[in-house]
Structures are given as C-alpha cells and as structure tokens.
Amino acid sequence: MDEPLQVMRIGLGDISVEMAYRPGTKDRFTLEENWRKHPYRLSRHGEVARRDFIDAEYQRLVAAGQTPLILDAGANIGASVLFFAWRYPAARIIAIEPEASNFELLVRNCAGRDQITCLQAALASSDGELQLFDPGRSTDAFRTLGEDEPGEHGRSLGAIPAYGVETLMARFAAGAAPLLAKIDIEGAERDVFSAHTAWVEAFPAIAIELHDWMLPGKASSAPFLACVGALGRDFINPVESDIVFSLRNG
C-alpha cells in the first residue's frame, strides 16, 4: 500500500475501535458515516414501525443457541464490518471486498477478530469470475462486471473470483443462521438478484444501497425489487438514508 496511513479511534459509548485509513481519500468519510450516522442500524430510524426487527431477530437467534450470520458485501475498509461486530458480538460475519488496496485495509482493521472472515472477491448470482474496474471516482466506487457487458467502465483491474451467496454460506459459515445481508456493490445488485435467489428469504433482513441514481437507464435495481416484491417482504426506505431495507414477514 503506497499511501501513508493514519489511525482514527472511533466508537459508541464505552466501546471504541482503532481503524487505519488513507488520508486524502473517502476513507475517513466512510468511517464517520458508519460509526456516527449508523446507516445499517434500522433502530436509529424512530419513524419506522419495525425499527427493532433486526435487533430482535438477533436476540432470538442467540437465545435459541444459534450463531447469527451477517454478510457484508462491499465491505470496503471494514467500517461497517466492525460496526456489525460491535452491535452483534455473537454473529459470524463474512466480509467481501474485491479491490486489493481496500481489502488490505479491511484485513488490517479486522485483524484478531475470529468472528470475521475477509474475502477478496465479488458477490454475484453464481460462482465464477468477474472483471473489476476503477471508474476513477473514489475508493468506494470500484465496480465488477461480466466479460460480456459492453461499454467503457474505467481502468481495468483484472479478473477476481465471484461467489454466490449460497456458496459463501456453505463454505465459510456452515451452520450459522442468516440474520442480515448488507449489500453495497455499485450496481452489481442487478446480477446478484437476477438468478439463484433462494437465499433471499432465508435472511430476515437485507440492507442495500441501490444505484439507479448512478447508472441511469440500466434498471440496476429492477431484479432486486422484483425478487423481494414476489416474496411479500416489507420494503422500508427511511427518511434521509441511502440504504433501503427488505424485511421478512412471518
């Protein structure tokens, strides 16, 4: 890693963590957003009727002697991962990040935490390889695309392994009980929710950033909306949040 690193101590109440970041990048914003605005903590949104759902599901699983599973796709340098580890200390967390410099910091920031498995890979509808691109915007904007997708996408960073959710669950979290899938993958949600979506109903909660705002005319959110709509799940878009939640009913 060429950039000189700085370390920031950030936390909630009497709990804090040290996280390394690259000054002059979007890293510090990402750290502060996750630890001060809590975008993936549904309970912070007082206007949401089901605001306690994720926390209650976590407590239910722990009380039943199960290990809750959190999937963090688009883990970046680990800000959301460590937030989940703080909020849900009994959970097993799979953290997926495709870009090498981000992944290096992710591993560094999550070191020594046995509950977290870090993978340099992409999330996809099925296992294989995807091409990674740098559009040149920021350290949280790397995109993965299939080889058959046309157009200019920025500087190519080569091929990386891609995994479907069911493979990740079987290989890295066998026996764990799905709790939350956090997905922020720069438009690749179009592929993830286009096929092999049986896993969706197994997760009580999905927290996702959709990217139609970034990719006009691509309908990148359409497969996600069609999938969760067909399952009769609640769709919650809290005020002043880029994250939308899909919550299982029943």
Secondary structure, DSSP 8 states (H G I E B T S, - for coil): --S--EEEEEEETTEEEEEEE-TTSSHHHHHHIIIII-TT-GGG-TT-TTTTHHHHHHHHHHHTT--EEEEEES-TTSHHHHHHHHH-TT-EEEEE--SHHHHHHHHHHTTT-TTEEEE--EE-SSSEEEEEEE-SS-TT--EEE-TT--S--SEEEEEEEEE-HHHHHHHH-TT-EEEEEEE--TTTHHHHTTS--TTGGG-SEEEEE--TTTSTTS-TTHHHHHHHHHTT-EEE--TT-SEEEEE---
